[in-house]
Amino acid sequence: MKRDANWQRYLTLDAGKYAGKYVVIVAGHLVGAGRNLRKLLDLARKIAPREIPFVARMRDPKKVCVY
């Protein structure tokens, strides 16, 4: 069920605010966002060492790829 909470939290994030950044979510809570994924994962391990973090890179909503 924690995966569902992470996914739901991801869907509520402001794509414009986090565009081009990695976001890390643990147990439904945003751990952080930034360009350095290693630092974000280290922070997630300190906060919740037994949880598997949800990691995603937010796309810029202004840029669209059409194939």
Secondary structure, DSSP 8 states (H G I E B T S, - for coil): -HHHHHHHHHHHS-TTTTTTSEEEEETTEEEEEES-HHHHHHHHHHH-TTS--EEEE---TT-----
